Amino acid sequence: MAAAKNGPGMLYVTMQPQEGLSLDQFHEWYNNEHGPTRLRLPQIFSNGLRYQATDGQQPHFLAAYDVTDMAHLETPTYLELRANRSPREAETIGQVKVDRFFFDLICAQEHPSFKPAEQCTDAEAEGRVLVAVDVSLNTANAPDAAKKVIQWYEEEHIPMLSKIPGWLRSRVLRTPSAIEGSNAGETKIITLHEYAPQNGLGGPEHKASMDTPWRTEVFDKYITAKGRRTYSLFYVFGPAPRDLEHLSRLPSSKAFSALAPRLTTTAGSEGPIISSYITTPHDGLVIPYQLEGNPSPTAPTIAFSNSLLTSLHMWDPVVSILKRERPDLRILRYDTRGRHAIPSPPQPATLDLLADDLASLLDALRIEKLQTLVGVSMGGATTLNFAIRHPSRLSKFVACDFNAASSDANTQAWKDRIVIAESDDGKGLAQKLAGVTVERWFHPATMTKKPDTAKWMTEMVADNNVEGFRYSCQALWAYNLKEQMKQVKEVEGLFVVGDQDGKGALVKAMDGFKGLLGEKGGELRVVEEAGHLPMSESPQGFWEAVRDFI
């Protein structure tokens, strides 16, 4: 196998779905499975962009991935990714005419205000125009043809293109050294020119760039053929699958589940639902998430942050209500750090780390801003701290059943619970701590009148990773948000508590600190006949408490 040329470049893939393949199936597969698996390799791919042709030519679709170093495309990491396709991917790609090209980056020029698409919001990035030009070289008569063409691009043509209104960036690439399965052979120069949706293509500046003596000389002496395609950017990949829109149009038979790439999609009447994961950039921890609700990519998003020892399913009753009452909302849930595995080496969780985990999840899903964040217990403290640390990422929050500051007594209580959880070779959490925890959390009426709810929650607590509990509960050991919450001025907040949480003590505590929020304080609402998890114990009562605010 020939070694790839070291240095940055591009994987450039053109695709034409064959007749009989649903475009919704094609896009859902590519957006939720194929692209994100590559963006989970940031050491190889720095971005992934999808374009649709605007020139009426085939292939209709283009995917462009910037590669940090072309040598990576001959490593086992990448080659195994291609070899170990899921059955769904193998079936779908068999119905698509695919041409893959590998290009080395030669040079780039960009507007001073240029931002790569992956650093823009979807609204900013989508609709960007890409003009792709490839030229074949007359190397038979001019061995230095590549050098001459590149010199013309760098010194005259691109500087003239940069005067076109809306010009963003131009890059010059060429076919690289042989890469197994690539476009080895004829050397070509490829230029990719990016423009804003509203631009001056076809105007006087553009025409001037196409009519110079130097251009005439270059085309007469060094170029034998030219191809030109135009595209519009319509999708920017992140490392987390998020395309509910195309999934919502598929029948239930097109649901997908696989351990690799650890993705489950639900279509049909029960969907659309995407269950997948992200890997945190700071310590590589896997955090599962579930995205559902309104399938529009521009739908306002509400997110939920869990209590310690619970999973994202603690919100199931409320999400059922929300889907019925607020079909306009996209819904995001995730398992908090410590529910499953812990990072290696282990490190105690902090409220800052928990808030930043959520920010990483939003980044991976390319969600710029939440409409509402709702959290309870440790998730309530996380919610308030997220508003403190990332105020531009949410419009409002609902923080439930938590304290704005920890106490020494509470810290000791968590240490005692760790001892119980780790007793009997780690069986103590399931056999001892789970039952007493739910009994402590829930209203007495829940325990007696709703035994199925108590059993459901007890099993959820018992299923928590023991070591994860040990390190995650430390986020609640020593914190104080009372001074910082005074600075939350742009985010509207609501506090909610069950009337018998801590036998009523937490109602008094939250009433005591609600006035510290921002300049005007926050409102406290009490859910009757509920304890520490009112959304799980009395979902309708909780919904009544927050409905007008959300």
SEMAR-805532 format. One line per field, with one value per residue (C-alpha): z, y, x; residue in three letters. Coordinates in Angstrom, 1 decimal, decimal comma. Layout:
BEGIN
c3: Z;...;
c2: Y;...;
c1: X;...;
residuo: ALA;...;
// end
This chain:
BEGIN
c3: 0,0;-0,9;1,9;1,9;1,6;5,0;5,4;5,4;2,6;1,9;1,4;-1,3;-2,0;-4,7;-4,4;-6,6;-5,0;-7,4;-8,4;-5,8;-2,8;-0,8;-0,3;3,3;3,9;2,1;4,1;7,5;7,1;6,0;8,6;11,6;11,0;8,3;8,9;12,8;13,0;11,1;13,1;16,2;14,9;15,3;15,0;11,4;10,4;11,5;9,8;7,5;5,1;2,8;-0,4;-3,0;-6,6;-8,0;-11,6;-12,6;-13,1;-11,5;-9,0;-7,0;-3,6;-2,3;1,1;1,9;4,9;5,8;6,8;9,4;7,8;4,7;6,2;8,6;5,7;5,6;9,3;10,8;12,6;9,3;7,2;9,8;10,0;6,3;6,5;9,5;8,1;9,7;7,7;7,2;5,8;3,5;2,1;1,7;0,1;-2,3;-3,7;-4,2;-6,9;-4,9;-6,1;-3,5;-4,1;-2,0;-2,4;-0,9;0,2;-1,5;-0,4;0,9;0,9;2,9;3,7;7,0;8,5;7,3;9,7;8,8;8,5;11,5;13,7;12,5;13,5;11,0;10,1;9,3;7,4;5,4;1,9;1,4;-2,2;-3,3;-6,8;-7,5;-10,5;-11,6;-14,4;-16,1;-16,8;-20,0;-18,4;-21,6;-23,1;-20,0;-17,0;-14,8;-15,6;-12,0;-10,7;-13,3;-12,7;-8,9;-9,3;-11,4;-8,9;-6,0;-7,5;-9,8;-10,0;-6,3;-5,5;-8,2;-7,0;-3,6;-4,9;-5,8;-3,2;-0,9;-1,5;1,6;0,8;-2,0;-1,7;-4,1;-3,9;-6,1;-6,5;-4,0;-4,0;-4,5;-1,7;-1,9;-3,5;-4,3;-7,5;-8,1;-11,7;-13,6;-11,7;-11,4;-9,7;-7,9;-6,6;-4,2;-3,9;-1,2;-1,3;0,9;-0,4;-1,7;-3,8;-7,0;-9,1;-12,7;-11,9;-13,2;-10,7;-11,6;-15,3;-14,9;-13,2;-16,2;-18,8;-18,3;-20,5;-17,8;-17,6;-21,4;-21,3;-18,5;-20,3;-23,7;-22,4;-19,2;-19,1;-21,3;-19,7;-17,2;-15,1;-13,0;-10,5;-8,2;-4,9;-1,9;1,6;3,4;6,3;8,8;10,6;14,3;16,2;17,5;15,3;15,3;12,1;13,3;10,2;7,7;10,4;11,0;7,4;7,5;8,4;11,6;9,5;8,9;12,6;13,2;16,1;16,3;19,0;16,4;15,9;19,1;17,6;17,9;15,9;16,2;13,3;12,6;15,1;18,2;16,7;15,7;18,5;18,3;21,1;20,8;22,7;22,8;24,1;26,2;24,7;28,1;29,4;26,9;29,0;27,0;27,8;26,3;25,1;23,6;21,1;20,2;19,8;17,1;14,1;12,7;12,9;13,9;16,6;20,1;22,3;26,0;27,8;31,1;33,7;36,0;39,7;41,0;40,8;38,0;34,3;31,5;31,9;35,1;32,8;30,9;32,5;31,9;28,3;27,5;28,7;26,9;23,6;23,8;25,2;23,4;20,0;19,0;21,2;20,5;23,6;24,8;27,7;28,7;31,4;33,8;34,4;37,0;35,8;33,9;33,6;34,9;33,0;33,2;35,4;37,7;38,8;41,1;39,4;40,1;39,2;36,7;35,1;34,9;33,4;30,8;30,0;28,9;26,9;25,1;24,3;22,8;20,8;19,4;18,5;17,0;19,3;19,7;22,5;24,6;25,0;28,5;30,7;33,5;36,2;39,5;42,6;41,3;38,0;39,6;40,8;37,4;35,8;37,9;37,3;33,6;33,6;35,5;33,3;29,9;30,0;26,2;25,7;27,2;27,5;30,7;33,3;35,8;38,8;41,1;44,6;45,2;47,5;46,2;48,7;50,3;54,0;56,0;57,2;53,6;52,6;55,4;54,4;50,9;52,3;54,5;51,5;49,5;52,3;52,0;48,2;48,3;51,0;50,1;47,2;45,6;46,1;48,8;46,3;44,8;47,9;50,6;49,3;46,5;48,6;51,4;48,9;47,2;50,5;51,5;48,2;47,7;49,4;51,8;49,6;46,6;48,4;49,5;46,6;43,7;44,3;40,6;40,6;43,7;42,2;38,9;40,6;43,0;40,1;38,3;41,3;41,9;38,3;38,8;38,4;42,0;41,1;39,1;42,2;44,3;42,0;40,8;44,3;45,1;43,0;45,9;48,6;48,7;46,5;46,9;44,1;46,1;45,1;41,5;41,0;41,6;38,3;36,2;34,6;31,0;31,8;33,4;36,1;38,0;41,1;41,8;44,9;46,2;49,3;51,4;50,1;53,2;55,1;54,0;54,9;51,2;50,6;53,3;52,0;48,4;49,6;51,3;48,3;45,4;45,9;45,1;41,4;39,2;40,0;40,7;42,2;41,0;41,8;43,8;43,0;45,2;43,9;46,4;47,5;46,1;47,5;46,0;42,4;41,8;38,0;38,6;41,5;40,3;36,6;36,0;39,1;38,0;34,5;36,0;38,0;35,0;32,0;31,7;32,3;29,6;
c2: 0,0;3,4;5,8;8,8;12,3;13,9;17,1;18,3;17,5;16,5;13,5;14,5;12,2;12,6;10,6;9,8;7,8;5,2;5,0;3,1;4,5;6,9;10,2;10,3;7,0;8,1;11,3;9,8;7,1;9,6;12,2;9,9;7,1;7,7;11,2;11,3;8,2;10,1;13,3;11,2;10,9;14,6;13,5;12,7;14,8;18,4;18,8;17,2;19,2;18,2;20,0;19,7;20,5;23,7;23,3;20,5;18,0;14,6;13,5;15,6;15,3;16,0;15,4;17,1;16,3;18,3;15,8;16,9;14,7;12,6;9,9;9,1;7,7;4,7;3,9;1,0;3,5;4,8;1,6;-0,5;2,1;1,6;-2,2;-2,7;-1,3;-2,0;-4,1;-1,0;1,0;-1,8;-2,1;1,6;2,4;-0,4;1,7;4,8;5,6;6,8;8,3;9,1;11,4;12,3;15,7;17,3;20,9;23,3;26,7;28,7;32,4;33,6;36,8;38,4;37,7;34,1;31,5;27,8;26,3;24,1;27,1;28,8;28,2;26,2;29,4;31,1;28,2;26,7;28,1;28,9;28,5;26,2;26,5;23,4;23,7;20,9;21,2;18,5;19,3;19,2;17,5;15,8;19,1;21,0;19,0;22,1;22,6;22,1;24,7;27,2;26,7;26,9;30,1;31,7;30,8;32,1;35,3;36,5;34,5;34,1;37,7;38,8;36,4;37,9;41,1;39,5;40,5;37,6;35,8;33,8;31,5;29,8;26,7;25,0;21,2;18,5;14,7;13,2;10,4;7,0;6,0;2,5;2,8;6,4;8,5;7,7;8,4;11,6;14,7;17,4;20,7;21,3;24,7;25,2;28,7;29,5;32,4;33,8;32,9;36,4;37,1;38,7;35,6;36,6;40,2;42,5;41,4;37,8;38,5;40,4;37,5;35,3;37,6;38,3;37,7;35,5;33,3;32,9;31,8;29,3;27,7;27,6;26,1;24,1;23,0;20,4;20,2;22,0;20,9;23,2;22,3;24,5;23,5;24,8;23,8;22,1;20,1;20,4;17,3;17,1;14,0;13,4;12,2;14,7;14,4;13,8;15,5;12,7;10,0;11,3;10,5;6,9;3,9;2,0;-0,8;1,6;1,8;1,0;-0,3;-1,3;-1,5;-0,1;2,8;2,7;4,2;3,4;5,2;4,8;5,7;5,4;6,3;6,0;8,2;10,0;9,2;9,1;7,4;7,7;9,2;11,8;11,6;14,6;16,5;17,1;13,5;11,2;10,1;8,5;10,3;8,7;11,0;10,8;13,3;13,3;15,4;18,0;16,9;20,3;21,2;24,7;23,7;25,2;22,6;21,8;19,7;17,8;17,2;14,2;13,6;11,7;7,9;8,2;7,8;9,9;7,8;9,4;12,1;9,5;10,6;14,3;13,7;11,9;15,0;17,3;15,5;15,8;19,4;21,0;19,3;22,4;21,4;19,2;17,2;16,4;14,1;12,6;10,4;12,4;11,8;8,9;7,0;4,6;4,4;7,0;8,6;7,1;8,1;8,7;12,2;13,5;15,3;19,0;21,2;23,1;19,8;18,8;22,1;21,8;18,2;19,6;22,4;19,7;17,8;20,9;21,5;18,0;18,3;21,8;23,2;26,9;27,7;25,9;27,3;25,8;23,7;21,7;19,9;18,3;17,6;17,4;18,3;21,3;22,6;21,8;23,8;26,9;26,5;26,1;29,4;31,0;29,5;29,5;32,2;32,6;28,9;29,1;31,4;30,1;27,4;25,4;24,2;21,8;20,3;21,4;23,7;26,6;25,7;22,5;21,9;19,9;17,6;16,9;16,1;13,6;12,0;11,4;9,9;7,6;6,5;5,7;3,2;1,6;1,4;-0,2;-2,7;-6,4;-6,1;-3,3;-5,0;-2,5;0,1;-2,3;-4,3;-1,5;2,0;2,0;1,1;3,6;6,3;6,1;6,0;9,1;10,8;10,0;11,4;8,8;8,8;7,8;4,9;3,5;4,5;4,2;1,1;0,7;4,1;3,3;0,0;1,7;4,3;1,8;-0,4;2,7;3,7;0,1;0,0;2,9;2,2;1,9;3,6;6,2;7,0;7,4;10,0;11,8;12,5;14,5;17,3;17,9;17,9;21,4;24,1;27,5;29,2;31,9;34,8;33,7;33,3;37,1;37,6;35,7;38,6;37,5;34,2;33,8;31,2;29,3;27,2;24,2;21,8;19,0;20,0;17,1;17,1;16,7;16,7;20,3;21,5;22,1;24,3;26,6;26,4;27,2;30,0;31,4;31,6;32,3;36,0;35,8;35,1;38,1;41,5;40,5;37,1;34,0;32,5;29,3;26,9;24,0;20,7;19,1;15,5;15,2;14,7;15,0;14,0;15,7;15,1;11,3;11,1;13,5;14,3;16,0;18,2;19,1;19,9;22,2;24,0;24,7;24,8;28,5;29,2;26,8;
c1: 0,0;1,4;1,7;-0,5;1,0;1,3;-0,6;-4,2;-6,6;-10,2;-12,4;-14,8;-17,7;-20,3;-23,5;-26,5;-29,3;-30,7;-34,3;-36,3;-34,3;-36,4;-34,6;-35,9;-34,2;-31,0;-30,8;-31,7;-29,0;-26,4;-27,2;-27,8;-25,4;-22,8;-21,7;-21,6;-19,5;-16,8;-17,2;-16,5;-13,0;-11,8;-8,2;-9,1;-12,1;-12,4;-15,8;-18,4;-20,6;-23,4;-24,3;-27,0;-26,4;-27,9;-26,8;-29,2;-26,4;-25,8;-24,6;-27,1;-25,3;-21,8;-20,3;-17,0;-14,8;-11,7;-9,0;-6,4;-3,7;-4,2;-2,0;-4,9;-7,0;-4,7;-4,8;-6,8;-9,0;-10,4;-10,1;-12,0;-14,7;-15,3;-14,9;-17,2;-20,4;-23,8;-26,2;-28,4;-25,4;-24,3;-27,9;-28,4;-25,0;-25,6;-28,4;-26,3;-23,8;-20,8;-17,5;-14,9;-11,9;-8,9;-7,4;-4,3;-4,7;-2,3;-3,3;-6,3;-7,3;-10,3;-12,2;-11,1;-14,5;-14,8;-15,9;-15,9;-19,4;-18,9;-18,3;-21,5;-25,0;-27,1;-29,0;-25,7;-24,1;-27,0;-27,4;-23,7;-22,7;-19,9;-18,4;-16,2;-13,8;-11,5;-9,0;-6,9;-3,3;-1,3;1,6;2,6;3,7;4,3;5,7;5,5;1,8;0,6;3,1;2,0;-1,7;-1,3;0,7;-2,0;-4,7;-2,7;-1,4;-4,2;-7,4;-8,3;-7,4;-9,7;-12,5;-12,1;-13,5;-16,8;-19,5;-20,2;-16,9;-15,9;-13,0;-11,1;-9,0;-6,7;-6,3;-4,8;-5,1;-2,6;-0,2;-1,8;-4,2;-5,6;-9,1;-8,7;-8,5;-4,8;-3,7;-4,4;-3,3;-6,0;-6,2;-9,4;-10,5;-13,4;-14,9;-17,3;-19,8;-22,6;-26,1;-26,5;-23,4;-22,1;-21,5;-22,0;-21,5;-18,7;-16,1;-16,7;-16,6;-13,3;-11,7;-12,5;-11,0;-7,3;-4,3;-2,7;-5,9;-5,8;-2,2;-2,8;-5,7;-3,9;-0,7;-1,4;-5,0;-6,7;-10,1;-12,3;-15,3;-17,5;-20,2;-22,3;-23,8;-25,7;-24,8;-27,8;-26,4;-23,5;-22,6;-21,9;-20,7;-24,2;-27,1;-29,9;-32,0;-35,5;-37,0;-36,2;-36,7;-40,3;-41,2;-40,1;-42,4;-41,8;-40,2;-37,2;-36,3;-32,7;-30,6;-27,0;-24,3;-21,9;-22,4;-24,4;-27,5;-31,2;-33,8;-37,6;-39,8;-43,5;-46,3;-44,0;-41,3;-39,3;-36,8;-33,0;-31,1;-27,3;-24,3;-21,6;-18,1;-17,1;-14,1;-12,5;-12,2;-13,7;-16,7;-19,6;-22,9;-26,1;-28,9;-32,4;-33,8;-37,5;-40,6;-41,0;-38,9;-38,2;-34,5;-35,6;-38,0;-37,4;-35,7;-36,5;-33,8;-34,0;-31,3;-31,7;-31,5;-28,5;-29,0;-31,7;-31,7;-33,2;-36,3;-37,2;-38,8;-41,0;-44,3;-43,7;-42,4;-45,6;-47,6;-45,3;-45,6;-49,4;-49,6;-46,6;-46,0;-44,0;-41,1;-38,1;-37,2;-33,7;-32,8;-29,5;-27,9;-25,9;-22,2;-22,0;-25,0;-22,9;-19,1;-16,7;-13,7;-10,3;-8,5;-11,5;-12,3;-15,0;-17,8;-18,4;-21,3;-19,1;-18,2;-21,9;-22,9;-20,1;-21,2;-24,6;-22,8;-20,8;-24,0;-25,6;-22,4;-22,4;-26,1;-25,5;-28,2;-27,3;-29,8;-32,4;-35,8;-36,0;-33,8;-35,5;-33,6;-34,2;-32,1;-28,5;-30,0;-31,6;-28,3;-26,8;-29,6;-28,9;-25,2;-25,7;-27,6;-24,7;-21,9;-23,7;-26,3;-26,4;-27,3;-30,8;-33,8;-35,4;-35,0;-37,0;-34,8;-36,5;-36,0;-32,4;-30,5;-28,4;-25,6;-24,5;-23,9;-21,4;-24,2;-25,3;-21,8;-21,4;-24,7;-23,4;-20,3;-22,3;-24,4;-21,2;-20,3;-23,7;-23,5;-20,1;-20,9;-21,3;-18,9;-20,9;-24,3;-25,3;-26,6;-29,2;-30,0;-30,0;-29,6;-32,1;-35,1;-34,3;-33,5;-36,8;-38,6;-36,8;-37,5;-41,2;-44,2;-45,8;-48,9;-46,8;-45,3;-48,8;-51,1;-48,6;-46,6;-45,8;-44,2;-42,2;-41,0;-40,1;-38,0;-36,4;-35,3;-33,9;-31,8;-30,6;-29,3;-26,9;-23,2;-21,7;-18,4;-20,3;-22,3;-19,2;-17,7;-20,8;-22,3;-19,2;-20,7;-23,0;-20,4;-19,2;-20,8;-22,4;-24,2;-25,9;-23,6;-23,3;-27,0;-27,4;-25,6;-28,2;-30,0;-30,7;-32,3;-35,7;-36,0;-38,7;-38,2;-40,4;-40,5;-42,6;-44,5;-43,1;-39,5;-37,5;-40,8;-41,2;-37,7;-36,7;-39,8;-38,5;-34,9;-35,9;-38,2;-35,2;-32,9;-35,4;-35,0;-31,3;-31,9;-30,9;-32,3;-35,9;-35,6;-37,5;-40,9;-41,3;-44,2;-45,1;-46,5;-48,9;-48,6;-45,1;-41,7;-38,2;-39,2;-42,6;-42,3;-42,1;-44,6;-47,2;-46,5;-49,8;-49,4;-45,8;-47,1;-49,7;-47,0;-44,8;-47,1;-47,6;-43,9;-42,7;
residuo: MET;ALA;ALA;ALA;LYS;ASN;GLY;PRO;GLY;MET;LEU;TYR;VAL;THR;MET;GLN;PRO;GLN;GLU;GLY;LEU;SER;LEU;ASP;GLN;PHE;HIS;GLU;TRP;TYR;ASN;ASN;GLU;HIS;GLY;PRO;THR;ARG;LEU;ARG;LEU;PRO;GLN;ILE;PHE;SER;ASN;GLY;LEU;ARG;TYR;GLN;ALA;THR;ASP;GLY;GLN;GLN;PRO;HIS;PHE;LEU;ALA;ALA;TYR;ASP;VAL;THR;ASP;MET;ALA;HIS;LEU;GLU;THR;PRO;THR;TYR;LEU;GLU;LEU;ARG;ALA;ASN;ARG;SER;PRO;ARG;GLU;ALA;GLU;THR;ILE;GLY;GLN;VAL;LYS;VAL;ASP;ARG;PHE;PHE;PHE;ASP;LEU;ILE;CYS;ALA;GLN;GLU;HIS;PRO;SER;PHE;LYS;PRO;ALA;GLU;GLN;CYS;THR;ASP;ALA;GLU;ALA;GLU;GLY;ARG;VAL;LEU;VAL;ALA;VAL;ASP;VAL;SER;LEU;ASN;THR;ALA;ASN;ALA;PRO;ASP;ALA;ALA;LYS;LYS;VAL;ILE;GLN;TRP;TYR;GLU;GLU;GLU;HIS;ILE;PRO;MET;LEU;SER;LYS;ILE;PRO;GLY;TRP;LEU;ARG;SER;ARG;VAL;LEU;ARG;THR;PRO;SER;ALA;ILE;GLU;GLY;SER;ASN;ALA;GLY;GLU;THR;LYS;ILE;ILE;THR;LEU;HIS;GLU;TYR;ALA;PRO;GLN;ASN;GLY;LEU;GLY;GLY;PRO;GLU;HIS;LYS;ALA;SER;MET;ASP;THR;PRO;TRP;ARG;THR;GLU;VAL;PHE;ASP;LYS;TYR;ILE;THR;ALA;LYS;GLY;ARG;ARG;THR;TYR;SER;LEU;PHE;TYR;VAL;PHE;GLY;PRO;ALA;PRO;ARG;ASP;LEU;GLU;HIS;LEU;SER;ARG;LEU;PRO;SER;SER;LYS;ALA;PHE;SER;ALA;LEU;ALA;PRO;ARG;LEU;THR;THR;THR;ALA;GLY;SER;GLU;GLY;PRO;ILE;ILE;SER;SER;TYR;ILE;THR;THR;PRO;HIS;ASP;GLY;LEU;VAL;ILE;PRO;TYR;GLN;LEU;GLU;GLY;ASN;PRO;SER;PRO;THR;ALA;PRO;THR;ILE;ALA;PHE;SER;ASN;SER;LEU;LEU;THR;SER;LEU;HIS;MET;TRP;ASP;PRO;VAL;VAL;SER;ILE;LEU;LYS;ARG;GLU;ARG;PRO;ASP;LEU;ARG;ILE;LEU;ARG;TYR;ASP;THR;ARG;GLY;ARG;HIS;ALA;ILE;PRO;SER;PRO;PRO;GLN;PRO;ALA;THR;LEU;ASP;LEU;LEU;ALA;ASP;ASP;LEU;ALA;SER;LEU;LEU;ASP;ALA;LEU;ARG;ILE;GLU;LYS;LEU;GLN;THR;LEU;VAL;GLY;VAL;SER;MET;GLY;GLY;ALA;THR;THR;LEU;ASN;PHE;ALA;ILE;ARG;HIS;PRO;SER;ARG;LEU;SER;LYS;PHE;VAL;ALA;CYS;ASP;PHE;ASN;ALA;ALA;SER;SER;ASP;ALA;ASN;THR;GLN;ALA;TRP;LYS;ASP;ARG;ILE;VAL;ILE;ALA;GLU;SER;ASP;ASP;GLY;LYS;GLY;LEU;ALA;GLN;LYS;LEU;ALA;GLY;VAL;THR;VAL;GLU;ARG;TRP;PHE;HIS;PRO;ALA;THR;MET;THR;LYS;LYS;PRO;ASP;THR;ALA;LYS;TRP;MET;THR;GLU;MET;VAL;ALA;ASP;ASN;ASN;VAL;GLU;GLY;PHE;ARG;TYR;SER;CYS;GLN;ALA;LEU;TRP;ALA;TYR;ASN;LEU;LYS;GLU;GLN;MET;LYS;GLN;VAL;LYS;GLU;VAL;GLU;GLY;LEU;PHE;VAL;VAL;GLY;ASP;GLN;ASP;GLY;LYS;GLY;ALA;LEU;VAL;LYS;ALA;MET;ASP;GLY;PHE;LYS;GLY;LEU;LEU;GLY;GLU;LYS;GLY;GLY;GLU;LEU;ARG;VAL;VAL;GLU;GLU;ALA;GLY;HIS;LEU;PRO;MET;SER;GLU;SER;PRO;GLN;GLY;PHE;TRP;GLU;ALA;VAL;ARG;ASP;PHE;ILE;
// end
